[in-house]
Amino acid sequence: MRNPPAAARLRQVLAALAILALGASPARASGQEITRAVIPTPVGAANHGAAVAELPSGALLVCWFSGQHEADRSVRILCSRGANDGSSWSAPWTAVAPGDQAYGAAAPDKSLGNVTLTVSPDGRVWMIHGVIQSSIWPIVGEICRTWVCGRIDARVSADEGRSWSHAHRLVDVDGALPRAELMPVSGGWLAPIYEESAQRSAIAEISFEGGTAAIEAVWRLDGWRLIQPALVKQDDGRFRVYFRDQQRRGVHVASFDPAAGWSAVSLTNLPNPGSAVDAFHDNEGRDVVIYNPSSTSRDVLALARSTDGDHFTRGCDLSRPDREDGVAYPSVIRTRDGAWSVVYSTGAKHGIAFVRFTSAWLEDCFALKG
């Protein structure tokens, strides 16, 4: 395994110092309207692709991939358990070790990737995560070095993430990867997925039965080079879906209905630097998008909201530009107390930050900005 160049190692050290300073103590606003913390992560490692779930006990679970660098053979999936409000977090433990091979997979994993977490009504926690499937050729050696060799695996925990079943291969398509929170629908779940090789998004209907997850249907969005879809359920039962744009024209949006499929895609007024977004519904039925407000930089994560899904008004920053940079890949859930919990990568993929905020803080975010 090659050591990273000296300049890269220096960037890792500086990022780690910034993360340690950011996470020295959890930050809370008055009235507990916002709580910030940094998840304990291996110093100097790449830590990225996190997801958060609220467990049946009320505690929080965050899992992400971690290794010497992204797509490296050293990558494993780590998890940390947090207090109900996210103010404190446990030391991480290994949920998935390097070199795993799912049932149904043709070869072991070369590396591990994006994580999603879903709690089913029976209290079990389902982890759907990306892998790079290894392919070693004689003389040439490993030919799968990037996410174009991606696949999607699924595994389940019956003890709130402390231990996990062996994985089953869920999607065996070149470049397939998961991204954001699954959404419940009648009879199953909708999973936003994408194909890195084809630069194409899709929605998969997934069922959880026994110890396995299964694909029941797939709706691909053809004709658009958009990836990493994030779903927001609308009051009429349809979903708005927001996308990362690799061509950096801006955040795109489409409507999706399991009964009718995809609608036309449109370009919002939000910029996009080729980075993932996530989104949720606020108390007034508006879509709120967490995004990088730039076409070139991932230095800030901000909030913007819209009533029509196309025209957004920017609110405040979710990240803290005076204390952190290289912020990306937000994942958001709403917990049973009505607050929102968000995790994202910070320090240029070297740390995982957590933010919890209430609807009162969210309203202030937009009122003060305006």
LOKOL-820506 format. One record per residue (C-alpha): x, y, z. Coordinates in Angstrom, 1 decimal. Layout:
% residues N
<px:X | py:Y | pz:Z>
...
//
This chain:
% residues 370
<px:0.0 | py:0.0 | pz:0.0>
<px:1.5 | py:3.3 | pz:-1.0>
<px:1.9 | py:6.0 | pz:1.6>
<px:0.2 | py:9.3 | pz:0.8>
<px:2.5 | py:12.1 | pz:-0.4>
<px:3.9 | py:14.5 | pz:2.2>
<px:1.6 | py:17.3 | pz:1.2>
<px:-1.4 | py:15.1 | pz:1.6>
<px:-0.2 | py:13.9 | pz:5.0>
<px:0.2 | py:17.5 | pz:6.1>
<px:-3.4 | py:18.3 | pz:4.9>
<px:-4.6 | py:15.3 | pz:6.9>
<px:-2.8 | py:16.5 | pz:10.1>
<px:-4.2 | py:20.1 | pz:9.7>
<px:-7.7 | py:18.8 | pz:9.1>
<px:-7.4 | py:16.5 | pz:12.2>
<px:-6.3 | py:19.5 | pz:14.3>
<px:-9.3 | py:21.6 | pz:13.0>
<px:-11.7 | py:18.7 | pz:13.8>
<px:-10.3 | py:18.3 | pz:17.3>
<px:-10.7 | py:22.0 | pz:17.9>
<px:-14.3 | py:21.9 | pz:16.5>
<px:-15.2 | py:19.0 | pz:18.7>
<px:-13.6 | py:20.0 | pz:21.9>
<px:-17.1 | py:20.2 | pz:23.5>
<px:-20.7 | py:20.0 | pz:22.2>
<px:-22.1 | py:23.4 | pz:21.4>
<px:-25.7 | py:24.2 | pz:22.4>
<px:-27.7 | py:27.3 | pz:21.8>
<px:-30.1 | py:28.7 | pz:24.4>
<px:-33.1 | py:26.5 | pz:25.0>
<px:-31.4 | py:23.5 | pz:23.4>
<px:-32.6 | py:24.7 | pz:20.0>
<px:-29.3 | py:23.5 | pz:18.3>
<px:-26.7 | py:21.0 | pz:19.4>
<px:-23.4 | py:20.5 | pz:17.7>
<px:-20.9 | py:17.7 | pz:18.2>
<px:-18.1 | py:15.9 | pz:16.3>
<px:-18.3 | py:12.1 | pz:16.1>
<px:-15.1 | py:10.4 | pz:17.4>
<px:-13.2 | py:9.2 | pz:14.3>
<px:-9.7 | py:7.8 | pz:13.6>
<px:-7.3 | py:10.7 | pz:13.3>
<px:-5.7 | py:11.2 | pz:9.9>
<px:-8.1 | py:8.8 | pz:8.2>
<px:-10.7 | py:9.5 | pz:5.5>
<px:-14.1 | py:9.5 | pz:7.2>
<px:-17.0 | py:10.0 | pz:4.9>
<px:-20.4 | py:8.8 | pz:3.6>
<px:-22.2 | py:8.9 | pz:7.0>
<px:-25.8 | py:8.1 | pz:7.9>
<px:-27.8 | py:8.7 | pz:11.1>
<px:-30.8 | py:6.8 | pz:12.6>
<px:-32.9 | py:7.1 | pz:15.7>
<px:-33.0 | py:3.8 | pz:17.5>
<px:-36.1 | py:2.3 | pz:19.3>
<px:-34.4 | py:3.2 | pz:22.6>
<px:-34.2 | py:6.8 | pz:21.6>
<px:-30.4 | py:6.8 | pz:21.2>
<px:-28.8 | py:7.8 | pz:17.9>
<px:-26.7 | py:5.7 | pz:15.7>
<px:-24.2 | py:7.0 | pz:13.1>
<px:-22.2 | py:4.8 | pz:10.7>
<px:-19.7 | py:5.8 | pz:8.0>
<px:-16.8 | py:4.4 | pz:6.1>
<px:-13.2 | py:5.0 | pz:7.3>
<px:-9.8 | py:4.1 | pz:6.0>
<px:-6.4 | py:5.4 | pz:4.9>
<px:-8.1 | py:7.1 | pz:1.9>
<px:-11.3 | py:6.7 | pz:0.0>
<px:-11.6 | py:3.5 | pz:-2.0>
<px:-8.6 | py:2.0 | pz:-0.2>
<px:-8.4 | py:-1.6 | pz:0.9>
<px:-8.1 | py:-0.5 | pz:4.5>
<px:-11.6 | py:1.0 | pz:4.5>
<px:-14.1 | py:-0.4 | pz:7.1>
<px:-17.5 | py:0.8 | pz:8.2>
<px:-17.5 | py:2.3 | pz:11.7>
<px:-20.5 | py:3.1 | pz:14.0>
<px:-20.9 | py:5.3 | pz:17.0>
<px:-23.8 | py:5.5 | pz:19.5>
<px:-25.0 | py:8.9 | pz:20.6>
<px:-27.2 | py:10.3 | pz:23.4>
<px:-30.8 | py:11.1 | pz:22.4>
<px:-29.9 | py:14.8 | pz:21.7>
<px:-26.5 | py:14.0 | pz:20.1>
<px:-24.5 | py:15.9 | pz:22.7>
<px:-22.2 | py:12.9 | pz:23.4>
<px:-21.0 | py:10.0 | pz:21.4>
<px:-19.3 | py:6.7 | pz:22.1>
<px:-15.9 | py:5.6 | pz:20.7>
<px:-16.5 | py:4.0 | pz:17.3>
<px:-16.6 | py:0.2 | pz:16.7>
<px:-16.1 | py:-1.8 | pz:13.5>
<px:-19.4 | py:-2.8 | pz:11.9>
<px:-18.0 | py:-4.1 | pz:8.6>
<px:-14.4 | py:-5.2 | pz:8.3>
<px:-12.2 | py:-4.8 | pz:5.1>
<px:-12.4 | py:-7.7 | pz:2.7>
<px:-16.0 | py:-8.7 | pz:3.4>
<px:-17.8 | py:-10.7 | pz:0.8>
<px:-21.6 | py:-10.6 | pz:0.7>
<px:-23.7 | py:-13.7 | pz:0.0>
<px:-24.4 | py:-13.6 | pz:-3.7>
<px:-21.3 | py:-11.6 | pz:-4.5>
<px:-18.9 | py:-12.8 | pz:-7.2>
<px:-15.8 | py:-11.6 | pz:-5.3>
<px:-14.7 | py:-10.0 | pz:-2.0>
<px:-15.0 | py:-6.2 | pz:-1.5>
<px:-12.0 | py:-4.2 | pz:-2.5>
<px:-13.4 | py:-1.3 | pz:-0.4>
<px:-16.5 | py:0.1 | pz:1.3>
<px:-18.6 | py:3.2 | pz:0.7>
<px:-21.7 | py:5.2 | pz:1.4>
<px:-23.9 | py:4.1 | pz:4.3>
<px:-27.7 | py:4.4 | pz:4.8>
<px:-29.5 | py:3.3 | pz:8.0>
<px:-33.2 | py:2.4 | pz:8.3>
<px:-35.1 | py:1.2 | pz:11.3>
<px:-38.0 | py:-1.1 | pz:10.4>
<px:-41.2 | py:-1.2 | pz:12.4>
<px:-40.0 | py:-4.4 | pz:14.2>
<px:-37.1 | py:-2.4 | pz:15.7>
<px:-34.4 | py:-3.9 | pz:13.5>
<px:-31.8 | py:-1.6 | pz:12.0>
<px:-31.0 | py:-2.2 | pz:8.3>
<px:-27.7 | py:-1.0 | pz:6.8>
<px:-27.6 | py:-0.6 | pz:3.1>
<px:-24.1 | py:0.4 | pz:2.0>
<px:-21.8 | py:0.7 | pz:-1.0>
<px:-18.8 | py:-1.5 | pz:-1.9>
<px:-16.2 | py:-1.6 | pz:-4.6>
<px:-16.1 | py:-5.2 | pz:-5.7>
<px:-12.6 | py:-6.5 | pz:-6.3>
<px:-11.5 | py:-7.8 | pz:-9.7>
<px:-8.0 | py:-9.1 | pz:-9.9>
<px:-6.5 | py:-10.1 | pz:-13.3>
<px:-3.4 | py:-12.1 | pz:-13.8>
<px:-0.3 | py:-10.0 | pz:-14.3>
<px:-2.4 | py:-6.8 | pz:-14.3>
<px:-3.6 | py:-7.1 | pz:-10.7>
<px:-6.5 | py:-5.2 | pz:-9.3>
<px:-8.5 | py:-3.4 | pz:-12.0>
<px:-11.3 | py:-2.1 | pz:-9.8>
<px:-10.0 | py:1.1 | pz:-8.2>
<px:-12.9 | py:3.5 | pz:-8.2>
<px:-16.7 | py:3.6 | pz:-7.7>
<px:-17.4 | py:2.5 | pz:-11.2>
<px:-17.0 | py:-1.0 | pz:-9.8>
<px:-19.6 | py:-0.2 | pz:-7.1>
<px:-22.2 | py:-2.6 | pz:-5.8>
<px:-24.8 | py:-2.4 | pz:-3.0>
<px:-25.0 | py:-4.7 | pz:0.0>
<px:-27.5 | py:-5.0 | pz:2.8>
<px:-27.2 | py:-6.3 | pz:6.4>
<px:-29.4 | py:-6.1 | pz:9.5>
<px:-28.9 | py:-5.7 | pz:13.3>
<px:-31.3 | py:-6.9 | pz:15.9>
<px:-29.4 | py:-5.2 | pz:18.8>
<px:-29.4 | py:-1.5 | pz:17.7>
<px:-26.3 | py:-1.7 | pz:15.7>
<px:-24.0 | py:-3.4 | pz:18.2>
<px:-23.6 | py:-6.4 | pz:15.9>
<px:-24.6 | py:-7.1 | pz:12.3>
<px:-25.6 | py:-10.0 | pz:10.1>
<px:-23.5 | py:-11.1 | pz:7.2>
<px:-24.3 | py:-9.1 | pz:4.1>
<px:-26.4 | py:-10.1 | pz:1.1>
<px:-25.8 | py:-8.6 | pz:-2.3>
<px:-28.7 | py:-6.2 | pz:-3.0>
<px:-27.8 | py:-4.6 | pz:-6.3>
<px:-25.3 | py:-6.3 | pz:-8.6>
<px:-25.0 | py:-3.6 | pz:-11.2>
<px:-21.7 | py:-1.9 | pz:-12.2>
<px:-21.3 | py:1.3 | pz:-10.3>
<px:-24.4 | py:1.0 | pz:-8.1>
<px:-24.3 | py:2.9 | pz:-4.8>
<px:-26.8 | py:4.1 | pz:-2.2>
<px:-27.0 | py:7.7 | pz:-1.0>
<px:-29.7 | py:9.1 | pz:1.2>
<px:-32.5 | py:8.0 | pz:3.7>
<px:-35.0 | py:5.4 | pz:2.6>
<px:-38.6 | py:6.4 | pz:2.6>
<px:-41.5 | py:4.2 | pz:3.7>
<px:-44.3 | py:3.4 | pz:1.3>
<px:-47.1 | py:0.9 | pz:1.3>
<px:-45.6 | py:-2.6 | pz:1.4>
<px:-41.9 | py:-1.5 | pz:1.5>
<px:-39.4 | py:1.3 | pz:1.2>
<px:-38.1 | py:3.5 | pz:-1.5>
<px:-34.3 | py:3.6 | pz:-1.7>
<px:-32.5 | py:6.4 | pz:-3.7>
<px:-29.6 | py:4.8 | pz:-5.5>
<px:-27.4 | py:5.7 | pz:-8.5>
<px:-24.9 | py:4.2 | pz:-10.9>
<px:-21.5 | py:5.9 | pz:-10.8>
<px:-20.5 | py:4.3 | pz:-14.1>
<px:-23.6 | py:5.4 | pz:-16.1>
<px:-24.0 | py:8.6 | pz:-14.1>
<px:-27.7 | py:7.7 | pz:-13.7>
<px:-30.1 | py:7.9 | pz:-10.7>
<px:-32.8 | py:5.4 | pz:-9.8>
<px:-35.4 | py:4.7 | pz:-7.2>
<px:-35.6 | py:1.1 | pz:-5.9>
<px:-38.5 | py:-0.4 | pz:-4.0>
<px:-37.1 | py:-2.6 | pz:-1.2>
<px:-38.7 | py:-5.1 | pz:1.0>
<px:-37.3 | py:-6.3 | pz:4.3>
<px:-38.2 | py:-10.0 | pz:5.0>
<px:-36.5 | py:-12.2 | pz:7.6>
<px:-32.8 | py:-11.5 | pz:7.5>
<px:-32.6 | py:-10.2 | pz:3.9>
<px:-33.5 | py:-7.2 | pz:1.9>
<px:-34.9 | py:-7.6 | pz:-1.7>
<px:-35.5 | py:-5.4 | pz:-4.7>
<px:-39.1 | py:-5.4 | pz:-5.8>
<px:-39.0 | py:-2.7 | pz:-8.5>
<px:-36.6 | py:-0.1 | pz:-10.0>
<px:-37.4 | py:3.1 | pz:-11.8>
<px:-34.3 | py:4.5 | pz:-13.6>
<px:-34.1 | py:8.2 | pz:-14.6>
<px:-32.7 | py:7.9 | pz:-18.1>
<px:-31.4 | py:10.8 | pz:-20.2>
<px:-29.9 | py:12.8 | pz:-17.4>
<px:-26.4 | py:12.7 | pz:-15.9>
<px:-27.5 | py:13.3 | pz:-12.4>
<px:-26.6 | py:11.2 | pz:-9.3>
<px:-27.1 | py:10.8 | pz:-5.6>
<px:-30.9 | py:11.4 | pz:-5.4>
<px:-32.5 | py:12.6 | pz:-2.1>
<px:-36.2 | py:12.1 | pz:-1.6>
<px:-38.7 | py:14.5 | pz:0.1>
<px:-42.3 | py:13.2 | pz:0.5>
<px:-45.0 | py:15.7 | pz:-0.5>
<px:-48.4 | py:16.1 | pz:1.0>
<px:-50.1 | py:14.5 | pz:-2.0>
<px:-48.0 | py:11.3 | pz:-1.6>
<px:-45.6 | py:12.0 | pz:-4.4>
<px:-41.9 | py:12.7 | pz:-3.9>
<px:-39.6 | py:15.5 | pz:-4.9>
<px:-36.2 | py:14.2 | pz:-5.7>
<px:-33.1 | py:16.5 | pz:-5.6>
<px:-29.8 | py:15.6 | pz:-7.4>
<px:-26.1 | py:16.2 | pz:-7.5>
<px:-25.0 | py:17.6 | pz:-10.8>
<px:-21.5 | py:16.5 | pz:-11.9>
<px:-21.5 | py:19.2 | pz:-14.6>
<px:-22.0 | py:21.8 | pz:-11.8>
<px:-24.9 | py:23.6 | pz:-13.5>
<px:-26.9 | py:23.5 | pz:-10.2>
<px:-29.1 | py:21.4 | pz:-8.1>
<px:-31.8 | py:19.6 | pz:-10.2>
<px:-35.2 | py:18.4 | pz:-9.1>
<px:-37.8 | py:15.9 | pz:-10.4>
<px:-41.1 | py:14.5 | pz:-9.2>
<px:-41.5 | py:10.8 | pz:-8.6>
<px:-44.7 | py:8.8 | pz:-8.1>
<px:-44.4 | py:5.0 | pz:-7.5>
<px:-47.7 | py:4.7 | pz:-9.5>
<px:-46.6 | py:6.8 | pz:-12.4>
<px:-42.8 | py:7.0 | pz:-12.4>
<px:-40.7 | py:10.1 | pz:-13.1>
<px:-41.8 | py:13.6 | pz:-14.2>
<px:-39.7 | py:16.1 | pz:-16.2>
<px:-36.5 | py:17.2 | pz:-14.6>
<px:-35.9 | py:20.9 | pz:-13.9>
<px:-33.0 | py:23.1 | pz:-12.8>
<px:-33.5 | py:24.9 | pz:-9.5>
<px:-31.9 | py:28.2 | pz:-8.6>
<px:-29.4 | py:26.5 | pz:-6.2>
<px:-25.8 | py:26.1 | pz:-7.3>
<px:-24.0 | py:22.8 | pz:-7.0>
<px:-20.2 | py:22.1 | pz:-7.0>
<px:-20.6 | py:18.5 | pz:-7.9>
<px:-21.6 | py:17.6 | pz:-4.3>
<px:-24.4 | py:15.6 | pz:-2.7>
<px:-27.5 | py:17.4 | pz:-1.1>
<px:-30.1 | py:16.2 | pz:1.2>
<px:-33.6 | py:17.6 | pz:1.9>
<px:-36.6 | py:17.5 | pz:4.2>
<px:-40.1 | py:18.9 | pz:4.7>
<px:-40.6 | py:21.7 | pz:7.4>
<px:-43.6 | py:22.2 | pz:9.5>
<px:-45.2 | py:24.4 | pz:6.8>
<px:-44.9 | py:21.9 | pz:4.0>
<px:-41.9 | py:23.6 | pz:2.4>
<px:-38.9 | py:21.7 | pz:1.1>
<px:-35.6 | py:22.5 | pz:2.8>
<px:-32.4 | py:21.6 | pz:1.0>
<px:-29.0 | py:21.2 | pz:2.7>
<px:-26.4 | py:22.1 | pz:0.1>
<px:-23.1 | py:23.7 | pz:-0.7>
<px:-24.0 | py:27.3 | pz:-1.9>
<px:-21.3 | py:27.5 | pz:-4.6>
<px:-20.5 | py:26.0 | pz:-8.0>
<px:-16.9 | py:25.5 | pz:-7.1>
<px:-16.4 | py:25.1 | pz:-3.3>
<px:-17.5 | py:22.8 | pz:-0.5>
<px:-16.4 | py:25.2 | pz:2.2>
<px:-19.9 | py:25.8 | pz:3.5>
<px:-23.2 | py:23.9 | pz:4.0>
<px:-26.3 | py:26.1 | pz:4.0>
<px:-30.1 | py:25.7 | pz:4.1>
<px:-32.5 | py:26.9 | pz:1.5>
<px:-36.3 | py:26.5 | pz:1.4>
<px:-39.0 | py:26.5 | pz:-1.3>
<px:-42.7 | py:26.0 | pz:-1.8>
<px:-42.5 | py:24.8 | pz:-5.4>
<px:-39.2 | py:22.8 | pz:-5.4>
<px:-37.7 | py:25.1 | pz:-8.1>
<px:-37.3 | py:28.5 | pz:-6.5>
<px:-35.4 | py:28.6 | pz:-3.2>
<px:-34.7 | py:31.3 | pz:-0.6>
<px:-31.4 | py:30.9 | pz:1.2>
<px:-31.3 | py:30.7 | pz:5.0>
<px:-28.4 | py:30.6 | pz:7.3>
<px:-25.3 | py:28.4 | pz:7.2>
<px:-25.6 | py:24.9 | pz:8.9>
<px:-21.8 | py:24.5 | pz:9.1>
<px:-19.5 | py:27.0 | pz:10.8>
<px:-17.2 | py:28.5 | pz:8.2>
<px:-15.1 | py:30.2 | pz:10.9>
<px:-14.3 | py:26.8 | pz:12.4>
<px:-14.5 | py:24.2 | pz:9.6>
<px:-14.2 | py:23.8 | pz:5.9>
<px:-14.4 | py:20.9 | pz:3.4>
<px:-18.0 | py:20.2 | pz:4.4>
<px:-20.1 | py:17.9 | pz:2.3>
<px:-22.5 | py:14.9 | pz:2.1>
<px:-25.2 | py:15.8 | pz:4.5>
<px:-27.7 | py:13.2 | pz:5.7>
<px:-30.8 | py:14.3 | pz:7.6>
<px:-33.6 | py:12.6 | pz:9.6>
<px:-36.4 | py:13.8 | pz:11.7>
<px:-36.5 | py:12.3 | pz:15.2>
<px:-39.6 | py:11.5 | pz:17.2>
<px:-39.4 | py:14.7 | pz:19.2>
<px:-39.8 | py:16.7 | pz:16.0>
<px:-36.2 | py:17.9 | pz:15.8>
<px:-33.9 | py:17.3 | pz:12.8>
<px:-30.6 | py:15.5 | pz:13.1>
<px:-27.9 | py:15.9 | pz:10.4>
<px:-24.5 | py:14.3 | pz:9.9>
<px:-22.0 | py:15.5 | pz:7.3>
<px:-18.3 | py:15.1 | pz:6.4>
<px:-16.0 | py:17.9 | pz:7.6>
<px:-12.3 | py:18.7 | pz:7.4>
<px:-12.2 | py:17.6 | pz:3.7>
<px:-13.6 | py:14.1 | pz:4.5>
<px:-11.5 | py:13.6 | pz:7.6>
<px:-14.2 | py:14.0 | pz:10.2>
<px:-18.0 | py:13.5 | pz:10.8>
<px:-20.0 | py:16.4 | pz:12.3>
<px:-23.4 | py:16.2 | pz:13.9>
<px:-26.0 | py:18.9 | pz:14.2>
<px:-29.4 | py:18.7 | pz:15.9>
<px:-31.9 | py:21.6 | pz:15.5>
<px:-35.5 | py:22.4 | pz:16.3>
<px:-38.2 | py:24.0 | pz:14.2>
<px:-37.8 | py:27.2 | pz:16.3>
<px:-34.1 | py:27.3 | pz:15.3>
<px:-35.0 | py:26.6 | pz:11.7>
<px:-37.5 | py:29.5 | pz:11.6>
<px:-34.8 | py:31.8 | pz:13.1>
<px:-32.4 | py:30.6 | pz:10.5>
<px:-34.5 | py:32.0 | pz:7.7>
<px:-35.9 | py:35.0 | pz:9.6>
<px:-32.5 | py:36.3 | pz:10.6>
<px:-31.1 | py:35.7 | pz:7.1>
<px:-33.9 | py:37.7 | pz:5.6>
//
